Amino acid sequence: MDLEGASVLVTGGASGIGEASARRLSLLGAKPVICDLNEEKGKAVASELKGEFVKTDVSDTDQVLAAIDAALDLGPLRALVNGAGIGNASRTVNREGTPFPLDQFEFVLRVNLVGSFNCLRLAAAAMSKLDPVDEDGQRGAIVNIASVAAFDGQIGQAAYSASKGGIVGLTLPVARDLSAIGIRVNCIAPGLIDTPIYGQGEGSDKFKANLGRNVLFPKRLGYASELASMVAECITNDYMNGETLRVDGGIRMPPK
């Protein structure tokens, strides 16, 4: 898949893995549309990469369609990186006997799982109307971002793990669905990645170093650029389809 002159949609593109993916794809000639709720950071990234920013709640169909329209104005939409996501750490029943609030559980699933599928279905529909790029009939590629929590969910991660497990679970059937229109779908399950979620400063550095000791090798948190490299490979490697890849330094997460 040659991305020169094409547009790509990157949700959660204002920071972390999404931002790194947008930067990597931009180097390959793509024009990124940054979909995020953080206007300040999103606009800055889009401006630097000569793309566009669209404030986007990924679970809102109209807002996602607006982002797709912006992408099509830049060039044929050939890729989607589903990077938007949130977490909510809470035990199913806490030490005081209070159950996990159901509305919080539903909210995490709505953003992470329903939002990912919403972006996927709408982007794929737009891609289906484009001319194929090669003799195989390829029209586009989609990368879903899950997490190793889909497999090794820790204490307090019921909602997050369920949402990411759902993303893993939908990847193969959706790849099979979209094979008829020449769209490939893959999934990446990151491990512990050094993103802004951990904060900054001496305390943050010590915390991250302690987390890194659990990684098999190398014993550190992963870099967002290392995830972006795999995102780019899944998009540009025409024989990569229907797979979920752990990018985690070999870690298997302990219960806590």
N, C-alpha and C positions, 0 to 999 in steps of 0.2 A: 504494500500500500504506500504509494507516493503521496506525501502530504503537502508538497509544494503547491501553494496557492489555494489549498483547501481550508475550510473552517473547521474548528473543533470546539465542542462544548465541554467545559470543565466545571462541574459543580463543586462547591467548596473550594473554589480556585483562588480565594484571597489569601490563603496561608497554608502552611504545612504541605502535605502530600499533593493536594490539588494545585497549589501554586508551583511547586517543583515540577509537576507534570506539565502544566501550561508552559513553563519556561523550556522544558525539554522539547516539547512538540513544536514550540516556536522556532527552535534551532533547526528543526527539520523542514521549516518553510510553512508551517501552519499558522493560521490567524485565529487566536483563541478568543472565545467568548467566556468571560469570567462570570459565573453564576454564584452569587453569595449574598448574604444579608448584610455583610460589613461593607458599606459603601466606600468609606475612606480607603481602606486597604485594597478593596476590589478595583476601584477606579485607578489607583496608583499602579497596580500590577498590569491592568489592561492597557493603560497608557504607555507604560514602558515596553510592552510587547507588541504595541501597535494593533491591539485588538479592541474589543468592546466589553463594557461591564453592563450587566443587567441584574438589578436587585431581584433575587429569586428565592421564593419559598418553594422548595422542590416538590412539595405535596400539593401545590396550587397549579392546576392545569393551565389557567390563563397566563400565569407568570412564566411557566416553562415554555409555552408556545411563543411568548414574546421573545424569549431568549433564542429560540430556534429561528424565528424571523430575523433577528439580529445577525445570527450566524450565516444564514443564507444570503444576507446582504453583503457579507464579506467574501463569500465563495461557497462552492458546494460543500455541504456538511458531510464529512467523511468519518468523524470519530466523536464518541462521547466517553468522557471519564466521569464515572459516578462516584465522586469523592466526598459529597456532603454527608455529614453525620454528627450525631450527638451521643452523649452517654448520660447515665443516671445511676450512680452507685447506691444501691439500697438492698438490704437483705429482704428475702421474701416475707419473713416475720422477724422483727428486730427483738432486741433483748427485753424490751418492755412489753412484748406481745402484740405490737402493732403491725398489721399486714402492710405490704408494699401498696401504696395508693394506686388503684387501677388506672386512674387518669394519667399518671406519670408513665406507667408501663405502656399504655396505648400511645402516648405522645412520642416516645422513643421509637416504637415500631412505625408510627406514621411518618416520621422524618426519615429514618434509616432505610426501612424496607419498602413501605408504600411510596415514599419519595423517590427511591432508586428506580422502582418499577415504573412510576409515572414518567420520569425522564426517559427511561429506556424505551417505553412503548411509543412515546411521542417523537423522540429522535429517530427511531427506526422507521416510523411512518413517513417522516420527511425524507430519510435516506432512500426509501423504497421508490420514490418518484424520480430519483436521479438516474442518469445513464451509468451503466457499469464502467469500471475503470480498466478492466482487463478481460481476457478471453474466458476466464472462469466465471464471469458475471458478478464479480465482487463490487459491492456498493459502499460498504462501510465496515467499521469495527467498533465494538463497545467494550469497555473495561469497567467492571464493577469492583469497588473497593470494599472488601469485607474486613476480617480481622482473625487472628489466631484465636480470639475469644469465641469464634464460631465452633471451635473444637475443644479448647482448653479454658472454658469460661471459669472465672474465679468467683469467690464469694462476693456477693453483692452485684454480680453482673447479669442477673437473669434477663433483664430487658435488653441490654446491649447484646448479649450473646444470642438471644433469640432473634433479634433483628439481623445480626450478621450471619447467623446460621441460615436464616431465610434467604439472604442474598446468595450464599453458597448454593442453597437448594434450588433457586430459580435459574442459575446460570446455565446448566446443561439443557433443561427443557426449553428455555428461551433460545439458546443456540440452535436447537433442533427446529423450533418454530421459524426462526429467521433465516435458516439455511435456504429456504425456498426463494428468498429475495436477495440472497448474496450478502448477508451481514453476519460477521463473526462476533461471538460473545465469549469473553473470558473473565476470570475473576482473580483478584490478587488479595491474599490474606496477610497483611503486614503483622509483624511482631511488635516489639517495643521500638517505636520510632521517635526520634528527637524532634518534636514539633512544639509550637508555642503553648500547648496545653500544660506543659510542665513548668512554665514560668521562666524567670531569669534570675541570676544572682548566685551567690555562694551556696545558699541553702538548696536552690534548685540543682546546682551542679553536683552537690553531694548526694542528693536524692537520686539523680539519674545514674550516677556512678554505682550506687548500691543496686539499682535495678539491673544495671548491665552485668553484674556478677552472675545473674541467673542465665545469661545467654551462653550457649555452648561455645561458639566462636564466630567472630571475634567478640570478646567480652565487653560489649558496649551497646548503647542504643544504636539503632540503624539511622542512617541519614535519609532525609526526604529525597535527596537526589538518587539514592540507590533504589528507592521505590519507583521514582520517575523513569529510571532506566528500564525497569521491567514493564512499566506501563507502555513505554514507547515500543518495546519489543513485541508486546502482545498486539499492538496496533499495526506495526509494520511487517511483522512476520506473517505472511499469507497462509501458512499452514498451521497456525496456532488457533485452535477453536475448541470451545466447550470445556476448558480446563480451569481448575482452581489451583493457584500456585501460592504456597507459603513462602514469604520472603521475611525470614525471622531469625537468621543466624543459628538455626537449629534449636531454638528454645522450645520447651514444653512447659507451659505455665503451671506453677504450683497452685494449690487451692487459694492461697492468699500471699 
